[in-house]
Amino acid sequence: MAYNHGVADDIRARIANHAGLTEKEMFGGIAFMVNGNMAVGVSGEELMVRVGKDAHDEAEARIGARIFDLSARPMRGWIVVAPEGFATDSDLEAWIDQGVAFAESLPPKK
């Protein structure tokens, strides 16, 4: 699986103690799931963040962000972020926190 392991390690270090955290290979990368819902992940060199439909437009307007379009159907509420969009620790932290907060707002999956 081709994804930036350094970025995955940074995500893991930030949320490793989350009680509902699991990891799953998906979208050609790795996804970090909170209570069974995808929060954030890494595919290639890019970050994948689930932000929800209500926060989509604001998230997509941020530097390096675009709609999640890794499949034939772009997915509103999901954002892909190029490396320039999470070049600083605070930018990466903000994306991770947003993805985790959205995943926590959803009912747990079994």
Secondary structure, 3 states (H helix, E strand, C coil): CCECHHHHHHHHHHHCCCCCEEEEEECCEEEEEECCEEEEEEEECEEEEECCHHHHHHHHCCCCEEEECCCCCCEEEEEEECHHHHCCHHHHHHHHHHHHHHHHHCCCCC
